[in-house]
Amino acid sequence: MNSPVFRLAPLALAVALALGHSLAQAQGAGALLNAPVQLHIAAQPLGQALNDWARQTRIELIVPPALVAGRTASAVTGHLTPRQALDRLLAGSGLIATSDGPAVVVRAAPAVSGATLPAVLVEADAQRETAAGPVQGYVAKRSATATKTDTPILETPQSLTVITADRMAAMGATTLKDALSYTPGVAITTFGADSRYDWLTLRGFDAYAPGFYLDGLPLRNNGNWGVWRTENYGAERIELLRGPASVLYGQASPGGVVNVVSKRPTAEPQRELQMQLGDHNRKQIAGDFSGPLDAEGKVLYRVVGLVRDAELPAEKMPDRRLYLAPSLTWRISGDTRLTLLAQVDRTRAGVYNRIRPQVGSVFPTAIGTRIPASLLAGDPSYDRFHNDQWMVGYEFEHRLNDTVLLRQNARYGELKVDYAGIWPNRRLTTVDAANPLNPANFMLLGRYPTGSREKVSAFSIDNQMQLDLRAGDWQHKLLIGLDYQRNRIDQYSFSTGSAPTINVYAPVYGGPIVEGAPWMNADMRLAQTGLYVQDQIKWGDRWSLTLGGRYDSASNDTFDRLEGKSTRISQHKFTGRAGLVYVMPSGWAPYLSYSESFAPTGLVDPVTRDPFKPETGRQYEAGIRYQPPEGKQSYSAAIFDLRRQNYISYGTGAAPKQTGEISVRGLELEATAELMPRLNVTASYDYTPRAIVTASANPAEIGKQANAVPRHRMSVWANYRFVNGVKVGLGARYNGTSHGDGEKIAPGKVPAATVFDAMLGYDLDRWSLALNVRNIANKDFIANCDQYGKCYYGAPRSVVATATYRW
């Protein structure tokens, strides 16, 4: 672990790729020996393996044939420096390689009297960072979310954050929303505390629909309750790409893409058992087991799973979950690999949220009272959230030669959700209109049932061909892709009916609940086919240019059982992208980028009877990253101008018109660093001076915010592990004031709030113990208010103790 090769590997991943052929000519073969390249060398006779090494690295190699006769070499594949690859090929052969001017010479190692030759340190596959692999600590150097290719983050021309598994564990992040809570550009407060889903907005735009991504493939939904869930314990990393990304992913939100990267099989055996105990009777057992299944290490496995028995924070409603994710990797050859990924997720729970009328939460009632923050406005005898989902897929990769790499990723899954809950009215119930100040007018809260029963089946496939081309100082990583997705959604949803009124100070649950007629009873088929091309061009040792274009064809076929009719809407859209990065030897990398998005509207113009065109998004962004050559640190700053255009807005008479536009401009700062050994820090700051509707069919909306975006938002988290194994962590999250969604509470405001989190733990041998507390003070704060007169309290305190044993 202390060899120079190992210490320099993280640095090489970030900056050595920029070293060009001309520098090697001037300084000899040593320059190219330390510049990482993508290598694919199969297990074969040593002489042939060395020929492949020389051909793929373009370094002159001198090898006396007699030295390699009868010897064999193991497969070497991955993003490595030529020196690392050569050491692996020669390991155990008794041969060494040395630089000699412009060439590398292989010769017999000198004999050492009375001693054996020193062992060659070979870096394990699990210790080399890849775009989908594990990261030690907080700072990732590579990602594929922004390009669909394994690319250094320093060369990515768009704002990107990677939350590693180590970071999630230190923060005690049990949900995706928790994991993103210290990330710029993200609002986790849209609907406050909610046990059902991870509601998010990205740069002021909804990230809930059309859905998140898992391993680069969509988890599509239609904006209702049939939403795929993710599990942090099964994630190697969670990646956030800010801004439009339709060139790679097709229909998407203009705010960005959330991509969860699954844990995959590892070549090195690893075994982990974990137990959690927490408040609200939380009991959870989890396990993570991985390693080779055969002696040669060609077949690798991993099994990740957990079982949880807990209660929600009110009225002892259940919160049970079963998650199991097996995976298998078959290294068919040095050029071919197949990984199978599957998961089963089952949830049986009640419904916990903290919805309140504006008057009685943000504002006191006319007699100065407020509804207790601890009130459950739902009904534990009725509320339920039952979610069953499973999926199975694969990732196949085959390298034809030094130039052509083929990939195919596919997945099929099914989801079934049965949700029902009681929601409060937007106002307290008046019982004595003749006496407005009668306290009885401020004690009762009317409610109504809402729910949905949905079945979703989803298939997606992404075919890619990557061409690695080089001519002098110019390098091209050309990606040509064709993807397809098809989703079927059977949905029955209602939001009317009757439920008993409750006393907010002395609630009594139960009583007759009658569900109203459905507002939707339909069968939908959503399909999308996209052809995309991307070229990552590097030249002059420093410059990196990314160009991309995509053409999509999307369709929506709906059979409405309420009206007994079928409709079909087909839409087509081209989107583009361009970005330029200049990477300096010191680790600074300024960039400029432009990107676009689109989303089908699914509506018909009532005047022309033609389908509305897709709504679009476009963003200009300028930023700078800094990753110092020494240590694990990453800093970034970005300014952006983002617009959502052509969205459907409603004017007088609720007639839809395609005239909507929202403009968001802001500054984002982020720092993630190991400032000193065992001290990890992450900090972020958002400044958003503009997030308003600039065009609408309703003039009253213009100049106001559509989704609440505070002008200031910031966070900081730090954790330190002492030499004796004790570790401590402390974080603070600040959310500035806003006027809520649609500014419906103006001139009032949603007040600013600061919440603190903490961690105390101890590492001893194979044991890791931690106590995580989120919202230490159990602060009751209003997270947001919507356009319909309702406000949402943020999440209350949670306490989780975790004991992990690894061997």
C-alpha positions in Angstrom: 0.0 0.0 0.0 3.0 2.3 0.5 4.5 1.9 -3.0 4.9 5.0 -5.1 2.6 3.4 -7.7 -0.3 3.1 -5.3 0.2 6.6 -3.8 0.1 8.3 -7.2 -2.8 6.3 -8.6 -5.6 8.8 -7.5 -3.6 11.7 -8.8 -3.0 10.0 -12.1 -6.7 9.4 -12.6 -7.4 13.1 -12.4 -4.6 14.8 -14.3 -2.2 12.4 -16.1 -4.7 11.7 -18.9 -3.8 15.1 -20.2 -0.2 14.2 -20.9 0.2 14.0 -24.7 2.4 12.1 -27.1 4.6 15.1 -27.7 5.6 15.3 -24.0 6.6 11.7 -24.1 8.8 12.4 -27.2 10.6 15.1 -25.2 11.0 13.2 -21.9 11.3 9.6 -23.1 9.0 6.6 -22.4 8.7 7.5 -18.8 6.1 10.2 -19.5 3.6 7.8 -21.2 4.3 5.1 -18.6 2.5 7.2 -16.0 -0.3 8.5 -18.1 -3.5 6.3 -17.5 -5.1 4.7 -20.6 -7.9 2.1 -21.1 -6.3 -1.3 -21.6 -7.8 -4.7 -22.5 -5.2 -7.5 -22.5 -6.5 -11.1 -22.4 -4.9 -13.9 -20.5 -2.4 -15.5 -23.0 1.3 -16.3 -23.6 3.5 -13.5 -22.2 5.0 -12.6 -25.5 1.6 -12.0 -27.1 0.4 -10.1 -24.0 3.4 -7.8 -24.2 2.8 -7.2 -27.9 -0.8 -6.2 -27.0 0.5 -3.9 -24.3 2.9 -2.1 -26.7 0.2 -1.8 -29.4 -2.5 -0.3 -27.0 -0.1 2.0 -25.2 1.9 3.0 -28.3 5.1 2.7 -26.4 8.1 1.1 -28.0 8.9 -2.2 -26.2 12.1 -4.2 -26.6 11.8 -7.9 -25.6 14.3 -10.7 -26.3 12.1 -13.6 -27.4 14.0 -16.2 -25.4 13.1 -14.4 -22.2 9.3 -14.8 -22.6 9.3 -18.2 -24.2 7.0 -20.6 -22.4 5.7 -18.0 -20.0 2.1 -16.9 -19.6 0.4 -13.7 -18.4 -2.9 -13.0 -16.6 -5.6 -10.8 -18.1 -5.1 -7.1 -17.5 -8.2 -4.8 -18.0 -9.1 -1.4 -16.9 -8.1 2.2 -16.7 -4.4 1.9 -15.7 -1.1 3.5 -16.2 1.1 1.5 -18.6 3.5 1.0 -15.8 0.8 -0.6 -13.6 -0.3 -2.8 -16.4 3.3 -3.9 -17.2 4.0 -4.7 -13.6 0.9 -7.0 -13.6 1.9 -8.8 -16.8 5.5 -9.4 -15.5 4.4 -10.3 -11.9 6.0 -13.7 -10.9 8.0 -14.0 -14.2 11.4 -13.0 -12.8 11.5 -10.2 -15.4 11.7 -6.5 -15.0 11.1 -3.5 -17.3 13.1 -0.3 -17.4 13.0 2.8 -19.4 15.8 3.4 -21.9 15.3 6.7 -23.7 12.2 6.5 -25.9 11.7 2.7 -25.3 11.0 0.3 -22.5 13.3 -2.8 -22.2 12.3 -6.1 -20.7 15.2 -8.0 -19.1 15.9 -10.7 -16.5 15.8 -9.4 -12.9 19.3 -9.4 -11.4 20.0 -12.3 -9.0 20.4 -11.4 -5.3 22.7 -13.7 -3.3 21.0 -15.2 -0.3 17.7 -13.4 -0.9 14.6 -13.6 -2.9 13.5 -11.0 -5.3 11.3 -8.3 -3.8 7.6 -8.8 -4.4 5.9 -6.7 -7.0 3.0 -4.8 -5.5 -0.1 -5.2 -7.6 -2.9 -2.9 -7.0 -6.2 -4.8 -6.5 -9.1 -4.1 -8.9 -11.3 -2.9 -6.0 -8.7 -0.2 -5.1 -8.7 1.4 -8.5 -11.6 3.8 -8.9 -13.9 3.4 -11.8 -17.1 5.2 -12.7 -19.3 2.5 -11.1 -16.9 1.3 -8.4 -16.4 2.0 -4.7 -14.6 5.2 -3.5 -12.6 5.3 -0.3 -13.7 8.5 1.6 -15.8 11.3 0.3 -14.0 12.4 -3.0 -14.7 10.6 -6.2 -12.6 11.4 -9.3 -14.5 9.5 -12.0 -18.2 9.2 -13.1 -20.2 8.1 -16.0 -23.5 9.9 -15.2 -22.7 13.0 -17.2 -21.2 11.2 -20.3 -22.2 7.5 -20.1 -18.4 6.8 -20.4 -15.9 6.4 -17.6 -14.6 10.0 -17.5 -12.7 12.1 -14.9 -15.0 14.5 -13.2 -12.4 17.2 -13.8 -13.1 16.8 -17.5 -16.9 17.0 -17.2 -18.4 20.2 -18.5 -21.4 20.3 -16.3 -22.1 20.5 -12.5 -21.9 17.1 -10.9 -21.9 15.7 -7.4 -21.0 12.2 -6.3 -22.2 11.1 -2.8 -20.1 8.0 -1.9 -21.2 5.1 0.3 -18.6 6.2 2.9 -20.2 9.6 3.1 -23.8 8.2 3.3 -22.7 5.9 6.2 -21.0 8.7 8.1 -24.0 11.0 7.9 -26.4 8.2 8.8 -28.4 8.8 5.5 -31.1 6.1 5.5 -33.0 7.6 2.5 -31.9 9.2 -0.8 -33.3 12.5 0.4 -31.0 12.3 3.5 -28.0 11.5 1.2 -28.6 14.6 -0.9 -29.4 17.0 2.0 -25.8 18.5 2.0 -25.7 18.9 -1.8 -26.0 22.3 -3.6 -29.0 22.8 -6.0 -31.2 20.3 -4.1 -34.3 21.1 -2.0 -35.5 18.2 0.1 -38.2 20.4 1.8 -40.8 20.4 -1.0 -43.3 18.3 1.0 -41.5 18.3 4.3 -41.5 15.0 6.3 -43.0 12.2 4.2 -42.6 8.5 4.6 -43.6 7.5 1.1 -41.1 9.0 -1.3 -37.9 11.1 -1.7 -39.5 14.3 -2.9 -36.9 16.6 -4.4 -36.5 19.7 -6.5 -33.3 20.4 -8.5 -32.4 24.0 -9.3 -36.0 24.9 -8.7 -37.6 22.2 -10.8 -39.4 19.0 -9.8 -37.2 15.8 -9.8 -40.1 13.5 -8.9 -41.3 13.1 -12.4 -40.4 11.5 -14.8 -38.3 9.8 -12.2 -34.8 8.9 -11.0 -32.3 6.6 -12.7 -30.7 3.4 -11.5 -27.4 2.4 -13.1 -28.1 4.8 -16.0 -31.5 3.3 -16.9 -34.7 5.1 -16.1 -37.1 4.4 -13.2 -40.0 6.0 -15.0 -43.2 7.2 -13.5 -46.1 9.3 -14.7 -46.2 11.8 -11.8 -48.5 10.0 -9.5 -47.9 7.3 -6.8 -46.4 4.4 -8.8 -42.9 5.5 -8.2 -39.9 3.2 -8.0 -38.0 3.2 -4.6 -34.3 3.0 -4.1 -32.3 1.8 -1.1 -29.1 3.6 0.1 -27.6 0.4 1.6 -27.7 -1.1 -1.9 -26.0 1.9 -3.5 -22.3 2.3 -4.1 -22.8 6.0 -4.9 -25.5 8.5 -5.6 -24.8 10.9 -8.4 -26.5 14.2 -9.2 -26.1 15.9 -12.6 -27.5 19.4 -12.5 -29.2 20.9 -15.5 -30.8 19.5 -18.6 -29.5 16.1 -19.7 -31.8 14.9 -22.5 -29.0 14.3 -24.9 -28.1 11.1 -22.9 -31.3 10.2 -21.2 -34.2 11.5 -23.4 -37.2 13.0 -21.6 -36.1 14.5 -18.3 -36.6 17.4 -15.9 -34.6 20.6 -16.8 -33.3 20.6 -13.2 -31.1 17.5 -13.6 -30.7 13.8 -13.2 -30.4 11.7 -10.0 -28.6 8.4 -10.8 -28.2 5.7 -8.2 -25.2 3.3 -8.8 -25.7 -0.2 -7.5 -23.2 -2.2 -5.5 -21.5 -4.7 -7.8 -19.5 -7.9 -7.3 -15.9 -7.4 -6.2 -12.8 -9.5 -6.9 -11.7 -9.2 -3.4 -13.8 -11.1 -0.8 -15.7 -8.9 1.6 -18.3 -9.7 4.2 -20.4 -7.4 6.3 -23.1 -7.8 8.8 -24.9 -4.7 10.2 -27.5 -4.2 12.9 -29.5 -1.0 13.6 -31.6 0.1 16.5 -33.3 3.4 16.7 -36.2 5.4 18.0 -39.8 4.4 17.0 -38.8 0.8 17.7 -36.5 0.6 14.7 -34.8 -2.8 14.3 -32.9 -3.6 11.2 -30.5 -6.3 10.1 -28.5 -5.9 6.9 -25.7 -7.8 5.1 -23.3 -7.3 2.2 -21.3 -10.3 0.9 -19.1 -10.4 -2.2 -16.2 -12.2 -3.8 -15.1 -14.8 -6.3 -17.0 -18.0 -6.9 -14.2 -19.8 -8.6 -10.4 -20.1 -8.1 -9.6 -18.1 -11.2 -11.8 -15.2 -10.2 -13.8 -15.2 -13.4 -17.1 -15.4 -11.7 -17.9 -12.9 -9.0 -21.0 -12.6 -6.8 -22.6 -10.1 -4.4 -25.6 -10.3 -2.2 -26.9 -7.2 -0.4 -30.0 -7.3 1.7 -31.9 -5.9 4.7 -34.9 -6.6 6.8 -36.5 -3.7 8.9 -39.2 -3.8 11.5 -40.0 -0.3 12.8 -42.8 2.2 13.4 -43.4 5.6 11.8 -43.1 8.7 14.1 -46.8 8.9 14.9 -49.5 6.6 16.3 -47.3 3.4 16.1 -48.0 2.9 12.4 -45.8 0.1 10.9 -42.7 0.7 8.8 -41.5 -2.6 7.6 -39.2 -3.3 4.6 -37.5 -6.2 2.9 -34.8 -5.5 0.4 -32.6 -8.1 -1.4 -30.2 -7.4 -4.3 -28.2 -10.3 -5.7 -25.7 -9.7 -8.6 -23.2 -11.8 -10.6 -20.3 -10.9 -12.8 -18.8 -13.3 -15.4 -15.5 -12.3 -16.7 -15.9 -14.2 -19.9 -12.4 -13.1 -21.2 -10.2 -10.1 -20.9 -12.3 -8.4 -23.5 -15.8 -9.5 -22.4 -17.8 -9.1 -19.3 -21.4 -9.7 -18.2 -23.0 -8.5 -15.0 -26.4 -9.6 -13.9 -28.3 -7.3 -11.4 -31.5 -8.0 -9.6 -33.5 -6.8 -6.7 -36.7 -7.3 -4.7 -38.2 -4.6 -2.5 -41.2 -5.0 -0.3 -42.7 -2.2 1.9 -45.6 -2.6 4.4 -46.2 0.7 6.1 -48.6 3.4 7.2 -48.4 7.0 6.0 -46.6 9.7 7.9 -46.6 13.3 6.8 -47.0 16.7 8.5 -49.6 18.6 6.5 -51.2 21.7 8.0 -53.4 24.6 6.9 -51.5 27.8 6.5 -53.6 29.5 9.2 -52.6 27.5 12.3 -49.1 26.7 11.2 -47.2 29.6 9.4 -49.7 32.0 10.7 -51.6 31.9 14.0 -55.3 31.7 14.0 -57.4 34.8 14.8 -57.3 34.0 18.5 -53.5 33.4 18.4 -53.5 29.6 18.5 -51.6 27.1 16.3 -52.2 23.5 15.4 -49.9 21.2 17.4 -46.9 20.2 15.3 -47.2 16.7 16.7 -50.7 16.2 15.3 -51.2 13.3 12.8 -53.8 14.6 10.5 -54.3 11.2 8.8 -55.9 8.1 10.3 -53.8 5.1 11.4 -56.8 2.8 11.1 -57.0 3.7 7.3 -53.6 5.0 6.1 -51.5 2.5 4.3 -48.6 2.4 1.9 -47.9 -1.0 0.5 -45.3 -1.2 -2.2 -43.9 -4.3 -4.0 -41.3 -4.1 -6.7 -38.8 -6.3 -8.4 -36.4 -5.9 -11.3 -33.8 -7.9 -13.1 -31.3 -6.7 -15.7 -27.8 -7.0 -17.1 -24.8 -5.0 -18.2 -22.8 -6.5 -21.1 -19.5 -5.2 -22.4 -17.3 -6.5 -25.2 -14.2 -4.9 -26.7 -13.7 -5.9 -30.3 -10.3 -4.3 -30.6 -8.3 -1.3 -29.4 -10.8 1.0 -31.0 -14.3 -0.4 -30.6 -16.0 -1.1 -27.3 -19.6 -2.4 -27.3 -22.0 -2.2 -24.4 -25.6 -3.2 -23.8 -27.5 -2.5 -20.6 -31.1 -3.7 -20.1 -33.6 -4.1 -17.3 -37.2 -5.2 -16.8 -39.2 -4.6 -13.6 -42.7 -4.6 -12.1 -44.2 -2.5 -9.4 -47.4 -2.6 -7.5 -48.5 0.1 -5.1 -51.6 0.2 -2.8 -51.8 3.6 -1.2 -54.5 5.3 0.8 -54.4 8.2 3.2 -56.4 10.9 4.9 -55.5 14.4 4.1 -56.6 17.6 5.9 -58.6 20.4 4.4 -56.9 23.7 3.8 -58.8 25.5 6.5 -60.0 24.8 10.0 -63.7 24.1 10.3 -66.0 27.0 11.3 -68.8 25.8 13.6 -70.0 29.2 14.9 -70.1 31.7 12.0 -72.0 34.2 14.1 -69.1 34.4 16.6 -65.9 34.4 14.6 -63.7 34.4 17.7 -65.3 31.5 19.3 -62.5 29.0 20.2 -64.6 26.2 18.8 -63.9 27.6 15.3 -60.2 26.8 15.7 -60.4 23.3 17.1 -61.8 21.1 14.3 -60.1 20.0 11.1 -62.0 18.5 8.2 -60.4 15.7 6.2 -60.9 13.6 3.1 -59.5 10.4 1.7 -57.0 10.1 -1.2 -55.3 7.1 -2.6 -54.2 5.2 -5.6 -53.8 1.6 -6.8 -51.3 1.2 -9.6 -49.5 -1.5 -11.4 -46.4 -0.6 -13.4 -44.2 -2.7 -15.8 -41.1 -1.2 -17.3 -38.5 -2.3 -19.8 -35.5 -0.3 -20.9 -32.4 -1.1 -23.0 -29.5 1.0 -24.0 -27.1 -0.1 -26.8 -23.8 1.7 -27.0 -20.8 1.7 -29.3 -17.7 3.5 -28.1 -14.9 4.3 -30.5 -11.5 5.4 -29.0 -9.7 7.2 -31.8 -6.3 9.0 -31.7 -4.4 11.0 -34.2 -1.3 12.8 -33.0 -2.4 15.1 -30.1 -6.1 14.6 -30.9 -8.1 12.0 -29.0 -11.8 11.2 -29.7 -14.0 9.1 -27.5 -17.0 8.8 -29.8 -20.2 7.3 -28.3 -23.1 6.2 -30.5 -26.2 4.9 -28.7 -29.7 3.7 -29.3 -32.0 3.3 -26.4 -35.6 2.2 -25.9 -38.0 2.2 -23.0 -41.5 1.0 -22.7 -43.7 1.5 -19.6 -47.2 0.3 -18.9 -49.1 1.9 -16.0 -52.5 0.8 -14.9 -53.8 3.4 -12.5 -56.9 3.9 -10.3 -56.7 7.2 -8.3 -59.1 9.1 -6.2 -59.0 12.2 -4.0 -62.5 12.8 -2.8 -64.9 11.3 -0.3 -65.6 11.8 3.3 -63.7 11.2 6.6 -64.5 12.2 10.2 -63.5 15.6 11.4 -60.9 15.6 14.2 -60.2 17.8 17.2 -56.6 19.0 16.6 -56.0 19.2 20.4 -57.6 15.8 21.3 -57.6 13.7 18.1 -59.7 10.5 18.0 -59.1 8.2 15.1 -61.3 5.8 13.4 -64.9 6.2 12.2 -66.5 5.8 8.8 -64.4 6.7 5.7 -66.0 6.7 2.3 -63.9 6.9 -0.8 -65.1 9.1 -3.6 -65.2 8.5 -7.4 -61.8 8.2 -9.1 -60.4 11.1 -11.0 -58.4 8.6 -13.1 -59.0 5.1 -14.1 -56.8 4.4 -17.1 -54.3 2.1 -18.7 -51.3 3.9 -20.2 -48.4 2.9 -22.4 -45.5 5.2 -22.5 -42.7 4.5 -25.0 -39.5 6.3 -26.1 -36.8 5.6 -28.6 -33.7 7.7 -28.8 -30.7 7.8 -31.1 -27.7 9.8 -29.7 -24.2 10.7 -30.6 -21.5 12.2 -28.3 -17.9 13.0 -29.0 -15.4 13.7 -26.2 -12.5 15.4 -27.9 -9.1 16.1 -26.2 -6.3 18.0 -27.8 -3.2 20.0 -26.9 -2.7 18.2 -23.6 -5.2 20.4 -21.8 -8.4 21.0 -23.8 -11.5 18.8 -23.6 -14.6 19.4 -25.8 -17.8 17.5 -25.5 -20.4 17.6 -28.3 -23.6 15.7 -28.4 -27.0 15.4 -30.1 -30.0 13.2 -29.8 -33.3 12.6 -31.6 -36.2 11.1 -29.6 -39.5 9.7 -30.6 -42.0 9.4 -27.7 -45.6 8.2 -27.6 -48.4 8.0 -25.0 -51.3 5.6 -25.6 -54.0 5.9 -23.0 -57.3 4.1 -22.6 -59.5 6.1 -20.3 -62.0 3.8 -18.6 -64.0 6.7 -17.2 -64.8 8.0 -20.7 -64.4 4.7 -22.5 -62.0 6.1 -25.2 -58.5 5.8 -26.3 -56.0 8.5 -27.3 -52.6 8.4 -28.8 -50.1 11.3 -28.7 -46.7 11.0 -30.5 -44.0 13.6 -30.2 -40.5 14.0 -31.6 -37.6 16.2 -30.4 -34.0 16.9 -31.1 -31.8 18.0 -28.2 -28.1 19.1 -28.2 -25.3 19.7 -25.8 -21.8 21.3 -25.9 -19.1 21.8 -23.3 -15.5 22.9 -23.1 -13.0 22.3 -20.3 -9.4 23.5 -19.9 -7.5 21.3 -17.4 -4.4 22.9 -15.8 -1.5 20.9 -14.4 -2.2 22.5 -11.0 -5.7 20.8 -10.8 -7.8 23.8 -11.9 -10.4 23.2 -14.6 -12.7 26.0 -15.8 -15.5 25.1 -18.1 -18.4 26.4 -20.2 -21.4 24.4 -21.3 -24.8 24.5 -23.0 -27.4 21.7 -22.6 -31.0 21.0 -23.5 -33.9 18.9 -22.2 -37.4 18.0 -23.3 -40.5 16.4 -21.8 -43.7 15.3 -23.6 -46.8 17.2 -22.7 -49.4 14.5 -23.2 -52.1 17.1 -23.8 -54.1 18.2 -26.9 -54.7 21.8 -27.8 -58.5 22.4 -27.3 -58.5 24.9 -30.2 -56.5 23.1 -32.9 -57.1 19.6 -31.6 -53.4 18.9 -32.3 -51.1 17.6 -29.6 -49.1 20.2 -27.8 -45.4 20.2 -28.7 -42.9 18.9 -26.0 -41.9 21.4 -23.4 -38.2 22.2 -23.4 -35.4 23.3 -21.1 -32.1 24.9 -21.9 -29.1 25.9 -19.7 -26.0 28.0 -20.0 -23.4 27.2 -17.3 -19.9 28.4 -16.5 -17.9 26.9 -13.7 -14.6 25.9 -12.3 -13.3 22.9 -10.5 -10.2 22.4 -8.5 -8.7 19.0 -7.5 -5.3 19.5 -6.0 -2.7 17.0 -7.3 -1.9 15.9 -3.7 -4.6 14.6 -1.4 -8.3 14.0 -1.7 -10.0 17.3 -2.3 -12.5 18.6 -4.7 -13.9 22.2 -5.0 -16.3 23.6 -7.5 -18.2 26.8 -8.3 -20.9 27.2 -11.0 -23.1 30.0 -12.3 -26.1 29.1 -14.5 -29.0 30.4 -16.5 -31.7 27.8 -16.7 -35.1 28.1 -18.4 -38.1 25.8 -18.7 -40.0 26.7 -21.8 -43.2 25.8 -23.6 -44.9 24.3 -20.6 -48.6 24.2 -20.4 -50.2 27.0 -18.4 -53.8 27.8 -17.7 -55.5 31.2 -18.1 -59.1 32.3 -17.8 -61.5 29.5 -18.0 -58.8 26.9 -17.3 -58.0 26.6 -21.1 -54.5 25.2 -21.5 -52.0 27.2 -23.6 -48.4 26.4 -24.4 -47.0 29.7 -23.3 -45.3 29.0 -20.0 -41.7 29.9 -19.2 -39.7 29.8 -15.9 -36.3 31.4 -15.5 -33.8 30.4 -12.8 -30.4 31.9 -12.3 -28.0 31.1 -9.6 -24.6 30.4 -8.1 -23.6 27.1 -6.5 -20.4 26.4 -4.4 -19.3 23.0 -3.2 -16.3 21.7 -1.3 -15.6 18.0 -0.5 -12.3 17.3 1.0 -10.1 15.3 3.4 -8.4 18.4 4.8 -6.1 16.3 7.0 -5.8 12.5 7.7 -9.1 11.2 9.0 -10.9 14.6 8.7 -13.6 14.8 6.0 -15.6 17.9 5.3 -18.3 18.7 2.8 -19.9 22.1 2.4 -22.3 23.8 0.0 -23.9 27.2 -0.7 -26.7 28.2 -3.1 -27.5 31.7 -4.1 -30.6 32.0 -6.3 -31.5 35.6 -7.0 -33.9 34.7 -9.8 -36.5 31.8 -10.0 -39.6 33.3 -11.5 -42.4 32.7 -14.0 -41.6 34.9 -17.0 -44.5 33.8 -19.3 -47.9 32.3 -18.6 -51.4 32.2 -19.8 -52.3 33.5 -16.4 -50.9 37.0 -15.9 -51.1 36.7 -12.1 -48.4 34.1 -12.2 -45.8 36.2 -14.0 -43.0 37.5 -11.8 -43.7 34.9 -9.1 -42.0 31.6 -8.2 -43.6 28.4 -9.4 -41.7 26.2 -6.9 -40.4 27.7 -3.8 -36.6 28.5 -4.1 -35.0 30.4 -1.2 -32.4 33.0 -2.1 -29.9 31.5 0.2 -29.3 27.8 1.2 -26.2 26.4 2.7 -24.9 23.3 4.6 -21.7 22.0 6.2 -20.8 18.6 7.6 -17.5 17.5 9.1 -16.4 14.2 10.7 -13.1 13.3 12.3 -11.7 9.9 13.5 -9.2 10.0 16.3 -6.2 7.7 16.4 -7.8 5.7 19.2 -10.8 4.9 16.9 -13.3 7.4 18.4 -15.1 9.4 15.6 -17.3 12.4 15.8 -19.4 14.3 13.2 -21.4 17.5 13.2 -23.5 19.1 10.5 -25.8 22.1 9.9 -28.3 22.7 7.2 -29.8 26.1 6.5 -32.8 26.8 4.3 -33.6 30.5 3.8 -37.0 32.2 3.6 -39.3 31.8 0.7 -42.9 32.7 -0.3 -43.8 29.0 -0.9 -44.9 27.4 -4.2 -46.6 30.0 -6.4 -46.0 32.6 -3.7 -49.5 32.0 -2.4 -48.7 33.1 1.1 -47.2 36.5 0.1 -46.7 38.9 1.7 -46.0 36.4 4.4 -43.0 34.1 4.2 -42.0 30.5 5.0 -39.5 31.2 7.7 -35.8 30.3 7.5 -34.7 27.3 9.5 -31.4 25.7 10.6 -31.2 22.1 11.5 -28.3 20.3 13.1 -27.1 16.7 12.8 -24.5 14.7 14.6 -22.6 11.4 14.8 -20.6 9.7 17.5 -18.9 6.4 16.9 -16.0 4.1 17.5 -13.9 1.8 15.2 -12.3 -1.2 16.8 -10.6 -3.9 14.7 -13.4 -5.4 12.6 -16.2 -3.4 14.4 -17.6 0.0 13.5 -20.1 1.5 15.9 -22.0 4.8 15.2 -24.9 6.8 16.7 -26.4 9.2 14.2 -28.9 11.9 15.2 -30.7 14.0 12.6 -32.4 17.3 13.7 -30.7 17.0 17.1 -33.0 19.6 18.8 -36.1 18.0 17.4 -36.9 21.4 15.9 -40.4 21.9 14.5 -40.0 24.0 11.4 -42.1 24.8 8.3 -40.4 23.3 5.3 -42.6 24.7 2.6 -46.1 25.8 1.7 -47.9 24.7 -1.5 -50.2 26.6 -3.9 -53.4 25.2 -2.3 -53.2 26.7 1.2 -51.3 23.8 2.9 -47.9 23.9 4.6 -45.5 21.1 5.6 -43.4 20.6 8.7 -39.9 19.2 8.2 -38.7 15.9 9.5 -38.6 15.5 13.3 -35.6 14.1 15.2 -34.4 10.6 14.3 -31.9 8.5 16.3 -30.2 5.4 14.8 -27.5 3.3 16.4 -25.5 1.1 13.9 -23.1 -1.7 14.6 -21.2 -3.1 11.6 -18.9 -6.1 11.6 -16.6 -6.8 8.6 -14.4 -9.7 8.0 
